[in-house]
Amino acid sequence: MTSGNPRLLWAMAFVAFCVLSMWLLMRAVRTIPIGTAYPVWTGIGAVGTVLLGIVVFGEPVTALRLFFIFTLVASVIGLRLV
């Protein structure tokens, strides 16, 4: 049994996560510079999107893809450390 419109549910979830994401970015720039906060924010979003695609939508997992995800995470960590 399904209820509601799946597109509406996806849209509502998208808006909720956008608001949460912006709020978290706003909180982060209170303690770290925007030049660090924004790349960290976008890096988390990029990695999260790739992982969501792999887990939920069955996108392929390749060694090269995992390498670039690791590189992105390492770069975000490096930015936070300097």
C-alpha positions in Angstrom: 0.0 0.0 0.0 1.4 3.3 -1.0 0.2 6.7 -0.1 1.1 10.2 -1.3 2.9 11.3 -4.3 6.5 10.0 -4.5 7.7 13.1 -6.4 6.2 15.3 -3.7 7.9 13.3 -1.0 11.3 13.5 -2.8 10.8 17.3 -3.3 9.9 17.8 0.4 13.0 15.8 1.5 15.1 17.8 -0.9 13.9 21.1 0.5 14.4 19.9 4.1 17.9 18.8 3.4 18.8 22.0 1.6 17.6 24.0 4.6 19.5 21.7 7.0 22.6 22.0 4.9 22.5 25.8 4.7 22.0 26.0 8.5 25.0 23.7 9.1 27.1 25.8 6.7 26.0 29.0 8.6 27.0 27.4 11.9 30.4 26.3 10.5 31.4 29.8 9.3 31.0 31.0 12.9 34.1 29.1 13.8 36.1 28.5 10.6 36.9 30.8 7.6 34.5 30.7 4.7 37.4 29.7 2.4 37.6 26.4 4.4 33.9 25.9 5.3 32.6 26.1 1.7 35.0 23.5 0.2 34.3 21.2 3.1 30.6 21.7 2.6 30.7 21.0 -1.1 33.1 18.1 -0.6 30.7 16.5 1.9 27.8 17.0 -0.6 29.8 15.5 -3.5 30.9 12.4 -1.5 27.4 12.0 -0.1 25.8 12.2 -3.6 28.2 9.6 -5.0 27.6 7.3 -2.1 23.8 7.8 -2.4 24.0 6.9 -6.0 26.0 3.8 -5.3 23.8 2.6 -2.4 20.3 3.6 -3.5 20.5 3.7 -7.3 22.9 0.9 -7.9 25.6 3.0 -9.7 28.8 1.1 -10.4 31.6 1.0 -7.9 35.0 1.1 -9.6 38.5 1.4 -8.3 38.9 4.7 -10.1 35.7 6.1 -8.6 36.7 5.0 -5.1 40.2 6.5 -5.6 38.7 9.9 -6.5 36.3 9.8 -3.6 39.2 9.1 -1.3 41.2 11.9 -2.9 38.3 14.3 -2.4 37.9 13.3 1.3 41.7 13.6 1.8 41.7 17.1 0.2 38.8 18.2 2.5 40.7 16.9 5.6 43.8 18.7 4.4 42.0 22.0 4.0 40.6 21.7 7.5 44.1 21.0 8.9 45.8 24.0 7.4 
